[in-house]
Amino acid sequence: MTATTERPIIAEFVDVHRHYVMGKANVVRALNGVSMKVRKGDYLAIMGRSGSGKSTMLNILGGLDRPTIGEYRVGGRDVSKLDDDALSDVRGREIGFIFQSFNLIPQLTVLENLEVPLFYQGRVGPESRKKAEHLADRVGLGKRLDHKPMELSGGQQQRVAIARALMNDPLFLLADEATGNLDSNTEREILDLFDDLRKDGVTIVIVTHNPRVAERADSTLWLKDGQVETLVDNRAVAATGGQP
Amino acid sequence: MRIVRLGLKSLLLHKLRSSLTTAGILFGVASVIAMLAVGEGASKETLQQYRDMGVTNVLIRSKKPEETQQSANASSMWSVLGYGLLYQEADRVQNLLPQGLVVRSREFQRGVVHGEHWASTMIIGTEPPFLEVTNMQVREGRWLTELDMQRQSNCVVLGESLARQLFPLEDPVGQTVLIGVEDRFEVVGVLEYQGRAASPNGTTLDECAFIPLTSSRRRFGDTIRNPSTNRWENIELHEIKVKMPGPEWVESAAGVVDLMLKPAHGNKKDTEITVPLELLRKEERAERMFSLVLAVIASISLLVGGIGIMNVMLATVTERTREIGIRRALGAKKKHIVQQFLVEAGVMATLGGLVGVGFGMLVPLGIEEYFEQPTDVQPQHVLMAFGISALVGVVFGLYPAWRAANMDPVEALRHE
């Protein structure tokens, strides 16, 4: 356990609240004082029923939304008060997004899709191409660089999306129901790929409602009514044969 | 460059829609260029006509007065109709305008014969400065001289086409022609081709024969039968041309002449003062007005093209809401999204503009070929049309692009 505490914190919620004002007097408290830490090398699953605040947490983690109260720190820096441009930079440089429905851009080839994150940082060139080729190889799609997303299967598209998320060397990968649109075989393949990445030191945060997905992570954070219900160490659970 | 290529790629997703929108701009630009070219061509011809008349000249012409009922009844085949400018009036014009070069001329219709070749044409009796005032050149032989005037000699200078008609094979200079029935004239010179009118009736200078004014008066007199009306007319002079030293003199000179002629001709309305410079300016004003109207019409057609672009871009933005969300999630700033959609609108407008320029330059060629209507494509009009089309693309692309950039990324990602 000492090793865990020594690893640096790369993302941190400090008493995060997120309130939405609906109509005149109706305030929805989607997140209600959430604190948590993601350390380098973590593989964390976030689970909860619908309405538990999962999506809101994902949006804030991904820099798409800001806390109403509290701090969200990425790489030690509070990003909750940043303006739109600065927050876009955080998304572009620190976070690797993976979506449930892959979200590749249909008119672009695999290579071009891979280059999109670097394009917005002005880093497209021979180097980005080399990197895209390398990552496409890594996810097993080295020969499909010139294909359009429509020409690929769901599993292949998700592999491209994972490669795309790695293009900017993010602090962590943020996956939203990454296997929700895949059959169980393909799901296993993608989760195996996550395991491989994890071994290479990639930090992964995956938001899901699927226990099969969550149990592959090191730990699972349970949300309920906008608050952290419990944080489960999956390895400890596995070691005791499922008996807490 | 990459962003333009990507823009093109997005446009190619909807080939028909993009090309129809582009066509809107294309026709707008083409119509601007074609319309302005036709307008420019039409007025250019008129402007040249007025320039040919001489911008420093004041032209005073005799004009047949409109016949009243009374005079029509009184007139018979044998009564003589007298009107127009007099020799003494020409002298007074010269006295009043000492800076001006005054040239008098008398015109009449006669047959001109050489051997078996014959032409009925306009004979102009005039003075040596006529050549300078009308800015003509002699091609062969010589022009009329003061000596010809003094001697009232029977010499003639032929217009270019008249010379060709009478002397298809020979050199005309030194030959003799018959003017009328019995008067022999020696051809002393032939003019260069002029291609413009000698008088308001449309006869060109090239068809005319020029003889000394003194000879004209001595051989043919002032009272000559007009073959078209079959009436005897007594006219001393048909025209007094006054060449002033510069354009700034013309207006006041015309005023002086008008005042001078009023007592004798004001009621009869048998004279007319023409100031080519004034006509030229009027035409130029009219042309500017015409161009303005055309530009407004053309701008409207470009505006319609612009509305087309905006419409399509709004549809595109709505359709691609999710793509916008993805790009924002992957680090695109608002300015990147604005840029992306502006480029797409700009590419359509520029492409339409370019093809429109080509089209707009071809259409006037066709008009010249098939309708024999002169046209003139001015480079600044082409640039203007193209510039406006590009501007239209940017202006009308701005709002859709702004809308795209200001979408909430979370909402955009949720969009199906």
HADDOCK unambig.tbl for C-alpha pairs under 7 A between the chains (distance, minus, plus):
assign (segid A and resid 64 and name CA) (segid B and resid 329 and name CA) 6.90 0.50 0.50
assign (segid A and resid 64 and name CA) (segid B and resid 409 and name CA) 6.46 0.50 0.50
assign (segid A and resid 64 and name CA) (segid B and resid 410 and name CA) 6.33 0.50 0.50
assign (segid A and resid 85 and name CA) (segid B and resid 333 and name CA) 5.55 0.50 0.50
assign (segid A and resid 88 and name CA) (segid B and resid 331 and name CA) 4.77 0.50 0.50
assign (segid A and resid 88 and name CA) (segid B and resid 332 and name CA) 6.18 0.50 0.50
assign (segid A and resid 88 and name CA) (segid B and resid 333 and name CA) 5.64 0.50 0.50
assign (segid A and resid 89 and name CA) (segid B and resid 331 and name CA) 5.71 0.50 0.50
assign (segid A and resid 91 and name CA) (segid B and resid 329 and name CA) 6.36 0.50 0.50
assign (segid A and resid 91 and name CA) (segid B and resid 330 and name CA) 6.13 0.50 0.50
assign (segid A and resid 91 and name CA) (segid B and resid 331 and name CA) 5.00 0.50 0.50
assign (segid A and resid 92 and name CA) (segid B and resid 330 and name CA) 5.22 0.50 0.50
assign (segid A and resid 92 and name CA) (segid B and resid 331 and name CA) 3.61 0.50 0.50
assign (segid A and resid 103 and name CA) (segid B and resid 326 and name CA) 6.57 0.50 0.50
assign (segid A and resid 105 and name CA) (segid B and resid 323 and name CA) 6.34 0.50 0.50
assign (segid A and resid 107 and name CA) (segid B and resid 9 and name CA) 6.94 0.50 0.50
assign (segid A and resid 107 and name CA) (segid B and resid 10 and name CA) 6.52 0.50 0.50
assign (segid A and resid 117 and name CA) (segid B and resid 330 and name CA) 5.28 0.50 0.50
assign (segid A and resid 117 and name CA) (segid B and resid 331 and name CA) 6.27 0.50 0.50
assign (segid A and resid 120 and name CA) (segid B and resid 331 and name CA) 6.37 0.50 0.50
assign (segid A and resid 120 and name CA) (segid B and resid 332 and name CA) 5.59 0.50 0.50
